[in-house]
């Protein structure tokens, strides 16, 4: 969290910008969304919603808040965006299970956030439709990165995290570990 906050505060905003949680600093909205999203994600089970898959609808709030602040939207506009983002995220997780296709559940996040931004900014439906297509195309992730979390993989029955991290370093030699 501290690293994300430091990264964000190194990018001062063109006026008006967006705030970073826990600071009085205004930064560009994408950096505020990054730092604040990291802070929200720190509590991994903050609002887990379980259905066909699992989801964290609250992950949509930091980018919506950043855009609302940067564009000077009202609290009502922000609330409209948050509600739309939650509704879309919950509908997606009720209706589809990306894990069945080896896709990570974050695939729902991009679409829900795009819809939330559409509601927040009162964008035409056609624009939101295109935004959803683009975000799903560019943000869909496989489950592979999660296999490097040090958990036991059900397929290999090994601890994949330490192996995934140390094997490239051992193969490349000591210089690979240097920053």
C-alpha angles and dihedrals in degrees: 000000000000091000092052090048091050091048091051097046089054087068108065114199133250101236126317101010125161134276128254114224111258096017139081090225123118114210136170111295096246091055092046089051089050096049095040092044089054090051092050091046091052086083095056096186095042094125110354112177115198124203130115084340132357128265145176106220092181088072087080093064103074096057091043092050092048093051092044091053094044094049096040096241122169127253088252090055091049092049090050090053093047092049092048091048092050093046093051094045093049092045091051094048091047092050105039141032111205090186089072086065095040091255121135119244090242085084086082092053097066094050093045092049092048090052091046090051090049091055093042093052095034092235123178115267091244091057092049090047091055091044091054091050092050096045095048090048094050102035106041109120131190122235090250097099091056090058087069094063095097093257122132111265111229090216101048100024089218134115098258100180101071091041093051091051102041103037096071090046093050092046095049095042133234095313090065091066093055116100 
